Amino acid sequence: MKTIGKLAKELDINVETIRFYERKGLIEQPLKPENGYRLYSNAIEHQLKFILKAKALGFTLNEILSLMSLSGNCADVELMGLQKLQLIRNKINDLRRLEKVIQEMTDSCKSNQDPNTCPIINALK
């Protein structure tokens, strides 16, 4: 059992992040004893670690909430994973297209002979 401050420090997150997750329903807020501080169980610590790992993989808080409720249903979790994978692939394709456009724009600066104009600025106007 740990206080919110100790738990936040160990997980390298802000105390307000834990409170935010409580408000969002991702973790349950422990009861506050009359004389003292709320104590967070190992189970809550494990939930927070799960949330942080899922966030690092790009899952939204709503998706994480769904993942937590589906913990025993591998087929549904697999479907969510495949959907997330498709979103990631789409973003990668978008970034590759963006990279190509930016590269072409910066290449046009190399061949620009007019010091008073910039092809990138002109393209953005």
C-alpha atoms as one frame of an Amber mdcrd trajectory, in Angstrom:
protein
   0.000   0.000   0.000   1.362   3.382  -1.028   0.335   7.001  -0.837  -0.475
   8.770  -4.080   2.769  10.745  -3.897   4.949   7.680  -3.463   3.097   5.811
  -6.205   3.398   8.737  -8.613   7.109   9.054  -7.912   7.748   5.336  -8.450
   5.838   5.370 -11.736   7.430   8.672 -12.790   4.082  10.379 -13.334   2.358
  13.361 -11.780  -0.049  12.986  -8.861  -2.606  14.862 -10.975  -2.295  12.171
 -13.646  -3.418   9.562 -11.131  -6.308  11.777 -10.052  -7.251  12.297 -13.701
  -7.353   8.528 -14.262  -9.583   8.244 -11.198 -11.990  10.834 -12.584 -12.033
   9.052 -15.958 -12.895   5.759 -14.277  -9.692   3.984 -15.288  -8.774   3.283
 -11.678 -10.758   3.364  -8.491  -9.995   5.994  -5.872  -9.281   4.358  -2.515
 -11.346   5.431   0.456  -9.768   8.077   2.630  -9.465   7.083   6.259 -10.583
   9.659   8.824  -7.039  10.129  10.080  -4.598   9.870   7.211  -4.012   9.547
   3.511  -5.537   7.330   0.866  -3.475   4.221   0.317  -3.178   2.705  -3.139
  -3.040  -1.071  -3.411  -0.738  -3.194  -5.554  -3.739  -3.889  -7.793  -4.128
  -0.166  -8.538  -0.391   0.100  -9.146  -0.639  -2.741 -11.689  -3.598  -1.014
 -13.362  -1.592   2.199 -13.631   1.347   0.319 -15.157  -1.060  -1.243 -17.668
  -2.460   2.187 -18.541   1.008   3.679 -18.997   2.190   0.815 -21.211  -0.974
   0.974 -23.326  -0.592   4.762 -23.702   3.020   4.258 -24.794   1.676   1.973
 -27.553  -0.641   4.728 -28.733  -3.947   3.596 -27.257  -6.324   6.367 -26.212
  -7.794   6.445 -22.706 -11.144   5.258 -24.062  -9.436   2.376 -25.834  -7.529
   1.540 -22.655 -10.779   1.478 -20.706 -12.142  -0.973 -23.264  -8.971  -3.066
 -23.120  -9.228  -3.258 -19.346 -12.810  -4.490 -19.588 -11.873  -7.070 -22.247
  -8.877  -8.505 -20.426 -10.089 -12.100 -20.743 -11.466 -11.936 -24.297  -8.491
 -12.353 -26.599 -10.512 -12.212 -29.832 -11.901  -8.774 -28.986  -8.488  -7.546
 -27.830  -6.962  -8.849 -31.049  -9.568  -6.926 -33.060  -8.731  -3.719 -31.181
  -5.039  -4.359 -31.770  -5.601  -4.869 -35.493  -7.631  -1.655 -35.689  -4.864
   0.250 -33.904  -2.289  -1.320 -36.226  -4.241  -0.105 -39.266  -4.377   3.425
 -37.834  -0.616   3.332 -37.288  -0.013   2.118 -40.847  -2.229   4.904 -42.180
  -0.272   7.475 -40.166   3.010   6.076 -41.465   1.740   6.392 -45.051   0.580
   9.955 -44.361   3.979  10.812 -42.889   5.763   9.330 -45.917   3.638  11.496
 -48.236   4.355  14.527 -46.068   8.067  13.719 -46.075   8.058  13.593 -49.880
   6.276  16.956 -50.179   8.589  18.659 -47.675  11.639  17.146 -49.373  10.472
  18.445 -52.753   9.849  21.875 -51.254  13.281  22.079 -49.632  14.910  20.783
 -52.818  13.269  23.675 -54.679  15.139  26.082 -52.389  18.462  24.644 -53.549
  17.682  25.468 -57.155  16.132  28.858 -56.389  18.142  31.656 -58.003  16.023
  34.550 -56.705  17.218  35.696 -53.255  14.054  37.790 -52.797  11.601  34.900
 -52.999  11.313  31.548 -51.332   9.570  28.650 -53.077   8.406  27.218 -49.740
   6.833  30.497 -48.655   5.246  30.879 -52.076   3.830  27.353 -51.916   2.304
  28.045 -48.499   0.594  31.285 -49.581
